Structure formats: C-alpha cells, structure tokens
Amino acid sequence: MNINYKYKRIIFAILMAFSMSFFISFILISINNGYNNVFLSKWLKIWSQAFICAFFGAYYFPIVIQKVLEKINFVESN
C-alpha cells in the first residue's frame, strides 16, 4: 500500500486514538459497570467520545512533547 508521506501524521493519530480509546474505554466501563445488558451501548457511546478526545491528543501532544525533548540534553552514563 502506497500512501503519500504527508498523511503519515494524521494516520498515526487516527490509529493511535482508535487503539487507545478502544482499549481504555472498554477496560474502564468493564471495571465500573461490569458486563450487563447495557454494556455494549454504553461502551460504544463512551468510546466514540473518547476517540474524539484521543485523536486531538494523539495529533497535538507529540508535537509539544518533541519540542520539550529538544530542550533536554540527554547524556549516556558510564
């Protein structure tokens, strides 16, 4: 599959947001509510909201974190 390099960041953010929001929302709904007759509908609602938040985080946080890391002088210890 060939995709233009300019889409790398957006595809990364989508995949990261999808996987993290899917996993974390599933675990938290499971812990807080258990598995019952409303589990699936509640989880899908929470997951869709979490995906939107996670997408913006996955898109913008790496930029900020990279700028912070550029200001740190990393050295190897002996």
Backbone as JSON Lines, residues from 0, in Angstrom:
{"i":0,"aa":"M","n":[0.84,-1.17,0.0],"ca":[0.0,0.0,0.0],"c":[0.89,1.24,0.0]}
{"i":1,"aa":"N","n":[0.68,2.12,-0.92],"ca":[1.44,3.36,-1.01],"c":[0.55,4.54,-0.65]}
{"i":2,"aa":"I","n":[1.0,5.3,0.33],"ca":[0.28,6.49,0.77],"c":[1.29,7.62,0.85]}
{"i":3,"aa":"N","n":[0.89,8.79,0.43],"ca":[1.76,9.95,0.46],"c":[2.26,10.21,1.88]}
{"i":4,"aa":"Y","n":[3.54,10.57,1.98],"ca":[4.18,10.78,3.29],"c":[3.49,11.88,4.1]}
{"i":5,"aa":"K","n":[2.89,12.85,3.43],"ca":[2.27,13.97,4.16],"c":[1.09,13.51,5.02]}
{"i":6,"aa":"Y","n":[0.56,12.32,4.78],"ca":[-0.55,11.79,5.58],"c":[-0.09,10.94,6.76]}
{"i":7,"aa":"K","n":[1.21,10.79,6.92],"ca":[1.73,9.91,7.97],"c":[1.26,10.34,9.36]}
{"i":8,"aa":"R","n":[1.35,11.63,9.66],"ca":[1.0,12.12,11.0],"c":[-0.48,11.93,11.29]}
{"i":9,"aa":"I","n":[-1.34,12.19,10.35],"ca":[-2.78,12.06,10.57],"c":[-3.17,10.59,10.69]}
{"i":10,"aa":"I","n":[-2.56,9.72,9.9],"ca":[-2.86,8.29,10.0],"c":[-2.37,7.74,11.34]}
{"i":11,"aa":"F","n":[-1.18,8.18,11.77],"ca":[-0.68,7.78,13.08],"c":[-1.65,8.19,14.17]}
{"i":12,"aa":"A","n":[-2.11,9.44,14.13],"ca":[-3.03,9.94,15.16],"c":[-4.34,9.17,15.17]}
{"i":13,"aa":"I","n":[-4.86,8.85,14.0],"ca":[-6.11,8.1,13.92],"c":[-5.94,6.7,14.51]}
{"i":14,"aa":"L","n":[-4.87,6.02,14.11],"ca":[-4.64,4.65,14.61],"c":[-4.35,4.64,16.1]}
{"i":15,"aa":"M","n":[-3.57,5.59,16.57],"ca":[-3.26,5.66,18.0],"c":[-4.52,5.98,18.8]}
{"i":16,"aa":"A","n":[-5.3,6.94,18.34],"ca":[-6.53,7.3,19.04],"c":[-7.52,6.15,19.05]}
{"i":17,"aa":"F","n":[-7.64,5.47,17.92],"ca":[-8.57,4.34,17.85],"c":[-8.17,3.25,18.85]}
{"i":18,"aa":"S","n":[-6.92,2.85,18.82],"ca":[-6.5,1.74,19.67],"c":[-6.53,2.09,21.15]}
{"i":19,"aa":"M","n":[-6.06,3.27,21.51],"ca":[-6.03,3.66,22.92],"c":[-7.44,3.91,23.47]}
{"i":20,"aa":"S","n":[-8.28,4.6,22.74],"ca":[-9.63,4.87,23.23],"c":[-10.45,3.58,23.29]}
{"i":21,"aa":"F","n":[-10.27,2.7,22.33],"ca":[-10.95,1.4,22.33],"c":[-10.6,0.61,23.57]}
{"i":22,"aa":"F","n":[-9.31,0.47,23.83],"ca":[-8.82,-0.35,24.94],"c":[-9.19,0.26,26.29]}
{"i":23,"aa":"I","n":[-8.89,1.53,26.48],"ca":[-9.1,2.16,27.78],"c":[-10.58,2.28,28.11]}
{"i":24,"aa":"S","n":[-11.41,2.67,27.15],"ca":[-12.85,2.78,27.44],"c":[-13.45,1.41,27.75]}
{"i":25,"aa":"F","n":[-13.0,0.38,27.05],"ca":[-13.51,-0.97,27.32],"c":[-13.16,-1.41,28.74]}
{"i":26,"aa":"I","n":[-11.92,-1.2,29.14],"ca":[-11.48,-1.61,30.47],"c":[-12.21,-0.82,31.55]}
{"i":27,"aa":"L","n":[-12.31,0.5,31.39],"ca":[-12.96,1.32,32.41],"c":[-14.45,1.05,32.54]}
{"i":28,"aa":"I","n":[-15.15,0.86,31.43],"ca":[-16.57,0.51,31.51],"c":[-16.74,-0.86,32.15]}
{"i":29,"aa":"S","n":[-15.85,-1.8,31.83],"ca":[-15.91,-3.13,32.43],"c":[-15.72,-3.06,33.94]}
{"i":30,"aa":"I","n":[-14.74,-2.28,34.36],"ca":[-14.46,-2.16,35.8],"c":[-15.61,-1.46,36.52]}
{"i":31,"aa":"N","n":[-16.07,-0.35,35.97],"ca":[-17.07,0.46,36.67],"c":[-18.49,-0.1,36.6]}
{"i":32,"aa":"N","n":[-18.86,-0.75,35.51],"ca":[-20.25,-1.19,35.35],"c":[-20.41,-2.7,35.24]}
{"i":33,"aa":"G","n":[-19.36,-3.41,34.92],"ca":[-19.48,-4.84,34.7],"c":[-20.14,-5.13,33.35]}
{"i":34,"aa":"Y","n":[-20.36,-6.4,33.1],"ca":[-20.97,-6.81,31.84],"c":[-22.44,-7.08,32.07]}
{"i":35,"aa":"N","n":[-23.28,-6.2,31.54],"ca":[-24.72,-6.38,31.69],"c":[-25.41,-6.06,30.37]}
{"i":36,"aa":"N","n":[-26.71,-5.92,30.4],"ca":[-27.47,-5.74,29.16],"c":[-27.26,-4.37,28.5]}
{"i":37,"aa":"V","n":[-26.72,-3.4,29.2],"ca":[-26.47,-2.09,28.6],"c":[-24.98,-1.85,28.34]}
{"i":38,"aa":"F","n":[-24.16,-2.86,28.6],"ca":[-22.71,-2.69,28.46],"c":[-22.31,-2.21,27.07]}
{"i":39,"aa":"L","n":[-22.77,-2.89,26.03],"ca":[-22.35,-2.58,24.67],"c":[-22.77,-1.17,24.25]}
{"i":40,"aa":"S","n":[-24.01,-0.8,24.5],"ca":[-24.46,0.53,24.11],"c":[-23.74,1.62,24.89]}
{"i":41,"aa":"K","n":[-23.51,1.38,26.17],"ca":[-22.8,2.37,26.99],"c":[-21.35,2.48,26.55]}
{"i":42,"aa":"W","n":[-20.73,1.35,26.3],"ca":[-19.33,1.36,25.89],"c":[-19.14,2.06,24.54]}
{"i":43,"aa":"L","n":[-20.01,1.78,23.57],"ca":[-19.89,2.42,22.26],"c":[-20.08,3.93,22.35]}
{"i":44,"aa":"K","n":[-20.98,4.37,23.22],"ca":[-21.18,5.81,23.4],"c":[-19.92,6.44,24.0]}
{"i":45,"aa":"I","n":[-19.41,5.86,25.05],"ca":[-18.21,6.38,25.72],"c":[-17.01,6.29,24.79]}
{"i":46,"aa":"W","n":[-16.89,5.19,24.05],"ca":[-15.75,5.04,23.14],"c":[-15.75,6.11,22.06]}
{"i":47,"aa":"S","n":[-16.91,6.42,21.5],"ca":[-16.95,7.43,20.45],"c":[-16.53,8.8,20.98]}
{"i":48,"aa":"Q","n":[-16.92,9.12,22.19],"ca":[-16.5,10.38,22.81],"c":[-15.0,10.36,23.12]}
{"i":49,"aa":"A","n":[-14.54,9.23,23.63],"ca":[-13.12,9.1,23.96],"c":[-12.25,9.17,22.71]}
{"i":50,"aa":"F","n":[-12.74,8.63,21.6],"ca":[-11.97,8.68,20.36],"c":[-11.72,10.11,19.91]}
{"i":51,"aa":"I","n":[-12.72,10.94,20.01],"ca":[-12.56,12.34,19.6],"c":[-11.5,13.03,20.45]}
{"i":52,"aa":"C","n":[-11.57,12.83,21.76],"ca":[-10.56,13.43,22.65],"c":[-9.18,12.84,22.36]}
{"i":53,"aa":"A","n":[-9.11,11.54,22.2],"ca":[-7.82,10.87,21.97],"c":[-7.21,11.29,20.64]}
{"i":54,"aa":"F","n":[-8.02,11.53,19.64],"ca":[-7.49,11.95,18.35],"c":[-6.75,13.27,18.46]}
{"i":55,"aa":"F","n":[-7.36,14.24,19.09],"ca":[-6.69,15.54,19.23],"c":[-5.43,15.42,20.09]}
{"i":56,"aa":"G","n":[-5.5,14.58,21.13],"ca":[-4.31,14.35,21.94],"c":[-3.2,13.67,21.16]}
{"i":57,"aa":"A","n":[-3.55,12.66,20.4],"ca":[-2.55,11.92,19.61],"c":[-1.99,12.76,18.48]}
{"i":58,"aa":"Y","n":[-2.73,13.75,18.04],"ca":[-2.27,14.6,16.95],"c":[-1.37,15.74,17.45]}
{"i":59,"aa":"Y","n":[-1.75,16.36,18.56],"ca":[-1.02,17.54,19.03],"c":[0.02,17.26,20.11]}
{"i":60,"aa":"F","n":[-0.2,16.31,21.01],"ca":[0.75,16.07,22.09],"c":[2.14,15.7,21.61]}
{"i":61,"aa":"P","n":[2.29,14.85,20.59],"ca":[3.65,14.53,20.13],"c":[4.45,15.76,19.68]}
{"i":62,"aa":"I","n":[3.78,16.74,19.12],"ca":[4.47,17.96,18.7],"c":[5.03,18.69,19.92]}
{"i":63,"aa":"V","n":[4.2,18.86,20.93],"ca":[4.61,19.56,22.15],"c":[5.7,18.77,22.88]}
{"i":64,"aa":"I","n":[5.51,17.47,22.99],"ca":[6.48,16.63,23.68],"c":[7.82,16.65,22.96]}
{"i":65,"aa":"Q","n":[7.8,16.62,21.64],"ca":[9.05,16.66,20.88],"c":[9.78,17.98,21.12]}
{"i":66,"aa":"K","n":[9.07,19.08,21.21],"ca":[9.69,20.38,21.47],"c":[10.31,20.41,22.86]}
{"i":67,"aa":"V","n":[9.65,19.8,23.83],"ca":[10.21,19.73,25.18],"c":[11.47,18.87,25.19]}
{"i":68,"aa":"L","n":[11.41,17.73,24.5],"ca":[12.57,16.83,24.47],"c":[13.77,17.45,23.77]}
{"i":69,"aa":"E","n":[13.53,18.33,22.82],"ca":[14.63,19.0,22.12],"c":[15.39,19.94,23.04]}
{"i":70,"aa":"K","n":[14.76,20.39,24.12],"ca":[15.4,21.3,25.06],"c":[16.19,20.56,26.14]}
{"i":71,"aa":"I","n":[16.04,19.25,26.22],"ca":[16.73,18.44,27.22],"c":[18.01,17.89,26.61]}
{"i":72,"aa":"N","n":[19.08,18.0,27.36],"ca":[20.36,17.45,26.91],"c":[20.52,16.05,27.5]}
{"i":73,"aa":"F","n":[20.34,15.04,26.68],"ca":[20.46,13.66,27.12],"c":[21.91,13.2,27.01]}
{"i":74,"aa":"V","n":[22.39,12.55,28.04],"ca":[23.78,12.04,28.03],"c":[23.76,10.59,28.47]}
{"i":75,"aa":"E","n":[24.76,9.85,28.04],"ca":[24.89,8.46,28.46],"c":[25.72,8.41,29.74]}
{"i":76,"aa":"S","n":[25.28,7.59,30.68],"ca":[26.04,7.45,31.91],"c":[26.98,6.26,31.8]}
{"i":77,"aa":"N","n":[28.06,6.32,32.53],"ca":[29.07,5.25,32.47],"c":[28.77,4.15,33.43]}
